[in-house]
Amino acid sequence: MKEKIEVWRIKFITGFFIFLFLLVSARLFKLQVLDQDYYTSIAEGQYIQSKELPAKRGSIFFKNRYGEEVLVAKDEILYDVYVILPSLSAQGEDVRKKEGEKLLTIQVKNEDGSFSNLISFEKDEDVLKEKDQKKREELIKKKKEKFLKDFSETTQTYFFLGYRISKDEFKKFEDAKIFENNAYRYLFSSGRIYPKGSIGSHVLGFLNANREGNYGVEGFANEILKESKGIIKGEFDKFGRMFAFGKKDKLSAENGTDLYLTIDVGLQREIEKILKNGVERYKAKSGSVVVVNPETGEILSMASYPNFDPNFFFDVSDAEQFNNKNISDQFETGSTMKPIFMASALDAGVVKENSKVYDKTGVLEYDIVSGEKKVGGDLKIRNALNARFPVQTMTEILQNSSNIGMALISEKLGSDKAYEYLTNFGFGKKTGIELSNETSGTIKPHNTSRKWLEVDLATSAFGQGFSVSSIQMAMAGSVLANGGNLLSPKIIDKTIDEKDGEKNMPSNFVRQVISKETSRIISTMLVSSVDKGYAKKGAVAGYAIAGKTGTGEIVDPNTGFYYRNGPFNNTFLGYGPVYPDKPSPILIFVRLEEPEVNGSKFVFAESTAAPLFSEMMKFALEYFQIPKNR
């Protein structure tokens, strides 16, 4: 009996261990085979990691007059320096006030060996504007007092001493050893900086917080400027160092494409300065200007005011300020359109340079319903200030800026030809400039089913009834200046990237609009307009300058009719020097939105845009050392 019990016990124990073995085997099979991928990934996670490989967005360059590149946008590590005020307060009574006073006295060494205050107000915009030394010192004193008061009394947790500052500026805080006090901290991140500040802001645009380009070339060329970050996956030790011979996979980072623009930084700086002064002098709502080389279509300068600093785009409260008014605004030009129509009529052969028109009544009348010409009609066209010019040559029409003269010429040209020439000059269609938010302007439809009315044709000849942009006017004006060819505006000169290297961007010929002879004739007529006509304030001593003023009426949104006594758009289209046998090298189109003089908005362009153009053209000619031709 005892032996049977022993056998049973042995069998039981043996069976138990067999069962236990099978159970463990099944568990091991599940762990090692069925769940292998899961546990392998956990194990690899202990030593296999992924790290992001940084890449930089493409840089942007302007140039100087010697053709050398000037950096205007780049990626860089930026720093925020701040104080944790509760930590500072915990270090003792009145410590914040004492620390604030100490900060104002710390001096740091500059690269040139000179010393300056760590916390400085000397370069604040309002301080730099103040010309009186005594007032400037008083302003700095008030700023120091405010700094000390805010530092000592604010209830905020953090007090920023520097925001988005460069590595060089950050080094000054390091040299001052303020971080030895653990209440002082800093953060750093990759950011976009614009070394020239507000210069060229409407050409550049900015990079937003999500690293997407907005406005300007940053917006237009966002996809080619954009970087592509890489990833490396491999075996790392506990200190974050990769094993040299371990397993690794790598997706290489790619930097964005660098853009080299046609903008001349020296010219741009001065054009912006003159424009700003003009807007403030004439109390205009805004101002804009395009400077172009008519022969190549290269944009040498482009500015709008008010402008902004793309380093601090977030400080701009009205997004309208980001718009480059040279490409986003559309408006009625007024008389700067007259040279376009005159050139069209000359080229079509319906008038000659010495042709004459006759005005017997000083008024043209049109039926208000049909738009057809009709004696006694309610729609009336007159010259500015009701001036009378009984007999005029083509040149005199431009000199006198005669609305009636241009309306009579438009009758000879006809609506079919007028529409054809306008569209050939590029109106009603985007120019294709490499900047975001371009408008196409608007021209009334004209086809077999819908013809222009006679009054539409007449008013279009002096820039009324359809809208254009400044860049369209600049490129259309270039047709007059360069021998008759329409070009696409060129603002990107070349690109450089790591894959394809350097790529030069060609000038884009669109079409020949007028003959070379017509170009020569209209240029001669416009020189006479500056020498003897309403455009005389656009003259530059020693140079033959072609030019035309424009006072464009603005529609009252409340009535749907034009303001008769202002405000107006004042424009000037001009180029020079004018040569008999080659294109002019510089063209400028300037616009002032709703200027005023002596409190009145009834202001003509000869008093505002013309002298502003003259100042800009004079600087440009001297800057590029273009010899006088008179």
ZAMARGU-4260 file (C-alpha; in steps of 0.2 Angstrom, whole numbers, plus 5000, padded with zeros to 4 digits):
<rodrens>
0) 5000/5000/5000 | 5014/5011/5005 | 5023/5008/4988 | 5007/5013/4979 | 5006/5029/4988
5) 5024/5033/4983 | 5021/5029/4965 | 5006/5040/4965 | 5016/5054/4973 | 5030/5052/4961
10) 5017/5053/4946 | 5008/5068/4954 | 5025/5077/4956 | 5031/5072/4939 | 5014/5078/4931
15) 5015/5094/4941 | 5032/5098/4934 | 5027/5093/4917 | 5012/5105/4918 | 5023/5119/4925
20) 5035/5116/4911 | 5022/5117/4898 | 5015/5132/4906 | 5031/5141/4906 | 5035/5135/4889
25) 5019/5142/4882 | 5022/5159/4891 | 5040/5159/4884 | 5033/5155/4867 | 5021/5170/4868
30) 5034/5182/4874 | 5048/5176/4862 | 5038/5172/4847 | 5021/5179/4847 | 5025/5196/4856
35) 5043/5197/4849 | 5040/5213/4840 | 5032/5221/4854 | 5045/5218/4867 | 5059/5220/4854
40) 5053/5238/4851 | 5052/5241/4870 | 5070/5235/4872 | 5076/5245/4857 | 5067/5260/4864
45) 5080/5259/4879 | 5095/5262/4867 | 5088/5266/4849 | 5082/5284/4848 | 5077/5296/4835
50) 5084/5313/4834 | 5079/5328/4823 | 5092/5335/4812 | 5090/5354/4810 | 5089/5363/4794
55) 5089/5382/4789 | 5076/5391/4779 | 5084/5399/4764 | 5092/5416/4766 | 5087/5432/4756
60) 5099/5445/4749 | 5098/5462/4742 | 5113/5470/4733 | 5123/5486/4734 | 5127/5497/4719
65) 5143/5487/4716 | 5133/5471/4714 | 5139/5463/4731 | 5126/5453/4741 | 5118/5461/4756
70) 5110/5449/4769 | 5092/5454/4773 | 5084/5438/4780 | 5091/5423/4788 | 5088/5410/4801
75) 5097/5412/4818 | 5097/5406/4836 | 5087/5420/4846 | 5087/5422/4864 | 5074/5429/4877
80) 5082/5435/4893 | 5070/5437/4908 | 5069/5438/4927 | 5058/5427/4938 | 5053/5441/4950
85) 5046/5431/4964 | 5063/5422/4965 | 5071/5439/4966 | 5060/5446/4979 | 5063/5430/4990
90) 5082/5435/4991 | 5078/5450/5002 | 5068/5466/5006 | 5069/5479/4993 | 5080/5468/4982
95) 5070/5471/4966 | 5073/5490/4967 | 5091/5488/4971 | 5093/5475/4957 | 5084/5487/4945
100) 5096/5501/4949 | 5111/5489/4947 | 5105/5484/4930 | 5104/5502/4924 | 5123/5504/4929
105) 5130/5489/4922 | 5142/5492/4907 | 5148/5480/4894 | 5162/5480/4881 | 5157/5481/4863
110) 5166/5473/4848 | 5175/5490/4844 | 5182/5491/4862 | 5170/5504/4868 | 5158/5502/4882
115) 5139/5504/4883 | 5125/5501/4896 | 5118/5483/4897 | 5101/5491/4898 | 5101/5505/4885
120) 5088/5516/4878 | 5099/5527/4866 | 5094/5517/4851 | 5075/5518/4854 | 5066/5525/4839
125) 5059/5540/4848 | 5076/5544/4855 | 5084/5543/4839 | 5071/5554/4831 | 5074/5568/4844
130) 5087/5580/4837 | 5089/5591/4853 | 5102/5584/4864 | 5094/5591/4880 | 5077/5584/4876
135) 5085/5567/4871 | 5093/5566/4888 | 5077/5570/4896 | 5068/5557/4886 | 5081/5544/4891
140) 5080/5549/4909 | 5061/5546/4909 | 5063/5529/4901 | 5075/5524/4915 | 5063/5530/4928
145) 5049/5520/4920 | 5060/5504/4919 | 5064/5505/4937 | 5046/5508/4942 | 5040/5493/4932
150) 5054/5482/4938 | 5051/5486/4956 | 5032/5486/4956 | 5025/5475/4943 | 5014/5461/4949
155) 5019/5450/4934 | 5029/5434/4937 | 5042/5437/4923 | 5051/5453/4917 | 5059/5452/4900
160) 5076/5461/4898 | 5078/5455/4880 | 5066/5448/4868 | 5072/5439/4852 | 5089/5446/4854
165) 5104/5440/4843 | 5119/5429/4850 | 5130/5445/4851 | 5117/5454/4861 | 5115/5439/4872
170) 5133/5438/4875 | 5133/5455/4884 | 5121/5448/4897 | 5133/5433/4899 | 5148/5444/4901
175) 5139/5454/4914 | 5137/5438/4924 | 5119/5441/4928 | 5115/5422/4926 | 5125/5419/4942
180) 5109/5424/4951 | 5097/5410/4948 | 5082/5422/4947 | 5089/5427/4929 | 5085/5414/4915
185) 5085/5413/4897 | 5077/5403/4883 | 5083/5401/4865 | 5075/5395/4849 | 5078/5395/4830
190) 5070/5411/4823 | 5070/5422/4808 | 5079/5439/4809 | 5080/5453/4797 | 5096/5463/4800
195) 5090/5478/4790 | 5074/5480/4801 | 5060/5489/4791 | 5071/5492/4775 | 5062/5482/4761
200) 5049/5476/4773 | 5035/5475/4760 | 5046/5466/4748 | 5052/5454/4761 | 5036/5450/4770
205) 5039/5440/4786 | 5040/5422/4793 | 5025/5419/4806 | 5026/5409/4822 | 5022/5393/4813
210) 5037/5396/4801 | 5026/5400/4786 | 5030/5414/4775 | 5017/5428/4774 | 5017/5443/4761
215) 5031/5448/4750 | 5044/5436/4744 | 5043/5426/4760 | 5025/5422/4756 | 5027/5420/4737
220) 5042/5409/4738 | 5038/5400/4754 | 5040/5382/4746 | 5057/5385/4739 | 5063/5395/4755
225) 5056/5382/4766 | 5069/5370/4775 | 5066/5351/4777 | 5072/5344/4793 | 5080/5327/4794
230) 5079/5312/4806 | 5093/5300/4812 | 5088/5284/4821 | 5101/5274/4829 | 5109/5266/4845
235) 5113/5279/4859 | 5121/5277/4876 | 5113/5283/4892 | 5122/5300/4889 | 5114/5303/4872
240) 5129/5298/4862 | 5127/5288/4846 | 5137/5272/4845 | 5149/5274/4830 | 5147/5256/4824
245) 5129/5254/4829 | 5113/5252/4819 | 5107/5268/4811 | 5095/5275/4798 | 5096/5293/4792
250) 5085/5305/4782 | 5096/5320/4778 | 5091/5337/4782 | 5089/5350/4767 | 5091/5368/4769
255) 5080/5380/4760 | 5085/5389/4744 | 5094/5406/4745 | 5086/5420/4735 | 5096/5435/4728
260) 5084/5449/4724 | 5086/5464/4712 | 5083/5477/4726 | 5098/5489/4728 | 5099/5491/4747
265) 5107/5509/4746 | 5093/5515/4734 | 5080/5506/4744 | 5085/5515/4760 | 5085/5532/4753
270) 5068/5529/4743 | 5060/5524/4759 | 5066/5539/4768 | 5060/5551/4755 | 5043/5542/4753
275) 5041/5543/4772 | 5045/5562/4773 | 5033/5565/4758 | 5019/5555/4766 | 5021/5565/4782
280) 5023/5582/4773 | 5008/5580/4763 | 4998/5571/4777 | 4994/5557/4765 | 4985/5541/4770
285) 4999/5531/4762 | 5012/5532/4749 | 5020/5519/4737 | 5034/5519/4724 | 5042/5507/4712
290) 5059/5510/4704 | 5062/5499/4689 | 5076/5497/4675 | 5064/5498/4660 | 5077/5489/4649
295) 5077/5473/4660 | 5062/5474/4670 | 5072/5473/4686 | 5064/5481/4701 | 5078/5492/4709
300) 5067/5498/4723 | 5049/5495/4730 | 5042/5504/4745 | 5026/5507/4754 | 5023/5518/4769
305) 5018/5515/4783 | 5030/5501/4783 | 5034/5488/4797 | 5048/5479/4805 | 5047/5460/4800
310) 5057/5456/4816 | 5042/5462/4826 | 5027/5459/4814 | 5017/5454/4829 | 5017/5472/4835
315) 5007/5478/4820 | 4988/5480/4825 | 4981/5482/4807 | 4985/5468/4795 | 4982/5481/4781
320) 4999/5488/4785 | 5007/5472/4778 | 5000/5474/4761 | 5012/5480/4748 | 5002/5494/4740
325) 5012/5494/4724 | 5004/5477/4720 | 4989/5475/4731 | 4980/5491/4728 | 4970/5495/4713
330) 4965/5513/4709 | 4961/5525/4695 | 4977/5534/4690 | 4970/5550/4682 | 4981/5558/4669
335) 4996/5547/4671 | 4986/5536/4659 | 4987/5549/4645 | 5004/5545/4639 | 4998/5526/4637
340) 4983/5532/4626 | 4993/5544/4617 | 5006/5531/4612 | 4993/5519/4607 | 4985/5532/4595
345) 5002/5537/4588 | 5006/5519/4586 | 4990/5515/4577 | 4993/5529/4565 | 4976/5538/4569
350) 4986/5554/4574 | 5004/5561/4571 | 5016/5570/4582 | 5011/5587/4574 | 4992/5583/4573
355) 4980/5596/4580 | 4963/5595/4589 | 4951/5609/4591 | 4939/5612/4606 | 4926/5625/4602
360) 4916/5624/4618 | 4927/5619/4632 | 4915/5604/4636 | 4910/5587/4629 | 4893/5581/4633
365) 4885/5563/4634 | 4868/5556/4636 | 4866/5549/4654 | 4856/5534/4648 | 4864/5529/4632
370) 4882/5535/4635 | 4883/5542/4618 | 4889/5559/4613 | 4875/5572/4614 | 4874/5591/4614
375) 4865/5596/4630 | 4868/5579/4638 | 4870/5578/4657 | 4887/5569/4657 | 4900/5582/4654
380) 4919/5581/4652 | 4929/5597/4655 | 4947/5601/4658 | 4954/5603/4676 | 4949/5620/4683
385) 4938/5622/4667 | 4953/5627/4657 | 4951/5631/4639 | 4963/5626/4625 | 4955/5630/4608
390) 4969/5622/4597 | 4982/5609/4603 | 4995/5599/4596 | 4998/5581/4603 | 5013/5587/4613
395) 5002/5602/4620 | 4988/5590/4625 | 5001/5581/4637 | 5009/5598/4643 | 4992/5605/4647
400) 4985/5588/4653 | 4969/5591/4643 | 4955/5579/4647 | 4945/5585/4632 | 4960/5583/4620
405) 4963/5565/4626 | 4944/5561/4624 | 4944/5568/4606 | 4960/5557/4602 | 4951/5542/4609
410) 4937/5544/4597 | 4949/5543/4583 | 4957/5527/4591 | 4940/5519/4594 | 4935/5507/4607
415) 4941/5491/4599 | 4959/5497/4597 | 4959/5506/4614 | 4954/5490/4623 | 4967/5480/4612
420) 4981/5492/4617 | 4977/5493/4635 | 4977/5474/4637 | 4993/5473/4627 | 5001/5486/4639
425) 4997/5473/4653 | 4981/5481/4661 | 4968/5470/4667 | 4980/5455/4671 | 4993/5452/4684
430) 5011/5456/4680 | 5017/5440/4688 | 5029/5448/4700 | 5036/5436/4712 | 5027/5444/4727
435) 5011/5438/4736 | 4994/5446/4735 | 4995/5454/4718 | 4979/5462/4711 | 4975/5461/4692
440) 4965/5478/4692 | 4949/5479/4682 | 4944/5484/4665 | 4927/5485/4659 | 4923/5470/4647
445) 4923/5474/4629 | 4918/5461/4616 | 4906/5458/4602 | 4891/5456/4614 | 4896/5471/4626
450) 4905/5486/4618 | 4911/5501/4628 | 4900/5516/4628 | 4906/5532/4620 | 4908/5540/4637
455) 4918/5525/4643 | 4930/5527/4629 | 4932/5545/4632 | 4935/5544/4651 | 4947/5529/4650
460) 4958/5541/4639 | 4962/5551/4655 | 4963/5537/4667 | 4945/5536/4673 | 4933/5521/4673
465) 4945/5507/4676 | 4958/5502/4689 | 4976/5498/4689 | 4990/5494/4701 | 5007/5504/4703
470) 5017/5489/4697 | 5006/5488/4681 | 5009/5507/4678 | 5028/5505/4681 | 5029/5491/4668
475) 5017/5500/4655 | 5028/5515/4657 | 5043/5505/4654 | 5036/5501/4637 | 5037/5519/4633
480) 5055/5520/4639 | 5063/5505/4632 | 5058/5505/4614 | 5041/5497/4615 | 5043/5481/4624
485) 5032/5474/4638 | 5042/5464/4651 | 5037/5455/4666 | 5044/5463/4682 | 5059/5454/4689
490) 5063/5454/4707 | 5072/5437/4710 | 5089/5439/4701 | 5095/5421/4705 | 5093/5406/4717
495) 5106/5395/4725 | 5102/5378/4733 | 5112/5363/4739 | 5105/5352/4725 | 5105/5362/4709
500) 5118/5376/4713 | 5116/5393/4706 | 5102/5397/4694 | 5100/5414/4686 | 5083/5421/4682
505) 5081/5428/4665 | 5072/5444/4661 | 5055/5439/4653 | 5050/5447/4637 | 5031/5447/4635
510) 5027/5456/4619 | 5031/5471/4608 | 5017/5484/4611 | 5022/5499/4601 | 5036/5502/4589
515) 5053/5509/4593 | 5049/5525/4584 | 5033/5527/4594 | 5043/5525/4609 | 5055/5538/4604
520) 5041/5551/4599 | 5031/5548/4615 | 5047/5550/4626 | 5051/5567/4617 | 5033/5573/4620
525) 5035/5568/4639 | 5051/5577/4640 | 5042/5593/4634 | 5028/5589/4647 | 5042/5591/4661
530) 5050/5606/4653 | 5035/5616/4649 | 5019/5608/4656 | 5011/5603/4673 | 5025/5590/4676
535) 5038/5603/4677 | 5041/5600/4696 | 5047/5583/4691 | 5062/5590/4683 | 5080/5586/4688
540) 5093/5599/4683 | 5105/5593/4670 | 5094/5578/4664 | 5081/5576/4650 | 5067/5568/4661
545) 5051/5562/4653 | 5036/5563/4665 | 5017/5565/4668 | 5007/5569/4683 | 4990/5561/4687
550) 4976/5567/4699 | 4965/5552/4700 | 4947/5554/4707 | 4941/5543/4721 | 4923/5536/4722
555) 4913/5540/4737 | 4907/5523/4744 | 4892/5531/4751 | 4885/5539/4735 | 4894/5529/4721
560) 4900/5545/4713 | 4917/5553/4713 | 4922/5566/4726 | 4923/5582/4717 | 4934/5592/4729
565) 4945/5578/4735 | 4952/5567/4741 | 4962/5561/4726 | 4976/5549/4722 | 4991/5559/4716
570) 5003/5550/4705 | 5018/5553/4694 | 5026/5542/4680 | 5043/5547/4675 | 5059/5541/4667
575) 5076/5546/4662 | 5088/5552/4656 | 5079/5551/4639 | 5091/5547/4625 | 5088/5547/4606
580) 5095/5530/4603 | 5094/5519/4619 | 5082/5515/4633 | 5081/5526/4649 | 5090/5517/4664
585) 5078/5522/4677 | 5059/5523/4679 | 5049/5529/4694 | 5031/5528/4698 | 5025/5536/4714
590) 5008/5537/4722 | 5001/5547/4737 | 4985/5542/4743 | 4973/5556/4748 | 4987/5569/4752
595) 4982/5587/4758 | 4991/5604/4757 | 4987/5618/4769 | 4972/5608/4776 | 4964/5605/4759
600) 4962/5589/4750 | 4959/5597/4734 | 4976/5594/4729 | 4984/5591/4711 | 4999/5579/4708
605) 5010/5593/4702 | 5011/5600/4720 | 5014/5583/4729 | 5019/5568/4718 | 5029/5578/4706
610) 5042/5586/4718 | 5043/5569/4727 | 5047/5560/4711 | 5060/5574/4707 | 5069/5571/4724
615) 5069/5552/4721 | 5075/5553/4703 | 5089/5565/4708 | 5095/5553/4721 | 5094/5538/4709
620) 5104/5546/4695 | 5118/5552/4707 | 5118/5536/4716 | 5121/5526/4700 | 5133/5539/4694
625) 5123/5542/4678 | 5131/5557/4668 | 5120/5572/4664 | 5114/5573/4646 | 5110/5591/4646
</rodrens>
